[in-house]
Amino acid sequence: MSFNRDHLPDPVSYFESEGLVLKGKGKWRTTSCAFHGGSDSMRVHLERGAFMCMACAAKGGDVLAYHQAAHGLGFIDAAKALGAWVEDGTPHTGSTRPTPIPARLLLESVAQELTVAALVASDMVRQASISETDKERLIKAAGRIRYVADIANAHRA
Ligand SMILES: [Zn+2]
């Protein structure tokens, strides 16, 4: 018996099947957090299925980790539910811990927040002023970058 990552569902169709509406551009999309009920604090990665809430502790490296957390399932039960558990007659030897977010993806999310900040900055230059909304966007983006940096530091410890 073994876990076959190739059998995990495509992240976009998986998250949509969980009732999430994915918004925004780039590899990290914005959606609501099913864990604490936030309306737009969750980021999900289109290719890897990684997820990270900017407001609560929910995060993980793939749709399997999400399914475990969202439905309170163990690794094997979640893998079975997602069709990624293969009965091949051999005993299971791999790890059954939820997959953590790779540091590279954390960096990508920082890059995406910085893109937001850069867009706001270029608007400011054009208008020679900054609106309250833009100020809020900048402060939010800066806060998220700090948050992701903290997660990356916790990874290293
Ligand atoms: Zn949350």
Boltz pocket constraint, residues with backbone or C-beta under 6 A from the ligand:
constraints:
  - pocket:
      binder: B
      contacts: [[A, 33], [A, 34], [A, 35], [A, 36], [A, 37], [A, 38], [A, 41], [A, 53], [A, 54], [A, 55], [A, 56], [A, 57], [A, 58]]
      max_distance: 6.0
